[in-house]
Amino acid sequence: MKGTVRVICRVRPVLDHERKCLVSDFALVGSHKISINNGQRTFKYDRVLKSTSKQNNVFEEVQPLIESAMQGFNVCVMAYG
């Protein structure tokens, strides 16, 4: 885990009141890409978690970081959105 930066994206489900005001359509392309507006822009990540992912799936992704922190290593986990 040392010295590696990973970017993980979790796509949350769209809420009913947000459906009519979405600016972009997006689609998951495999487990590492998100395509926005029918392929006009593609973003690559180390891992993409689907909107059906549960909290335990997110925890499984960050568990190695937590173990490293418990062993005394510096760790940073940022969440946005």
N, C-alpha and C positions, 0 to 999 in steps of 0.2 A: 504494500500500500504506500510505502514511502516515496515521496516525490512525484506522485501522479495526481493530475487534476482530471476529474471525470465530471461530465455534465449529464445529468439524468433528468428527463422531462416526464412529468406525470400529467396526463391530459385528464382534467376533471370533467364530469358529465355536465352538459349544458342544462341550465335550469329552464323551466318552462317560460318564465318571463323574459329570458334572454334570446329565445329562438327567433323572435321577430326583429331583433336589433343586431344580429350578428353581421359583422362587416365581411368576414372571410369564411369560406368553407375550408375545411382541412380534412386530410385523410392520413391515417398511419400507413407508412410504406415500410413493411417489414418491422423489425424491432429497433431500428436505429434512425429512421427518418420521419419527418412530418412534411407533407406537401400541402401548401396553402394556395387557394384559388386555382384549383385544377392543374397543378404542376408549374405554375408561374414562378413560385419560390419554393425551395426545398431547404429545410434545416436538418443538419445531421447532429446526432447526439450519441453518447456512448451507450445509452439505453433509453428507450421510450416505454413508459408504463401506460397501458390503456385506461380508458375511463372506467372500466369495470374492475380495475385493480383495487385491492383493499389495503388498509393500513399495514397489515402484516407483510404484504408484498413490498411496500416501501421500506419497511424495517429490514427486510432481508437484504435490500440493496445497500443500506447504510450500516448494517451490523458490523462488517469488518472495520469500519471507521471507529465505531464505538469501542470495539475491542482494542484497537490501537490506542485510543485515548485512555483506556483503563490501564494500559501498559506504560503510560507516561509520555506518549508521543503527542505532538501538537496536531490537532485536527480542526477542520472548519467545515461546517455544514450550513449552507445558506438555503433558505426557502423564500420563494417570491410568489405572490399571487394568492 
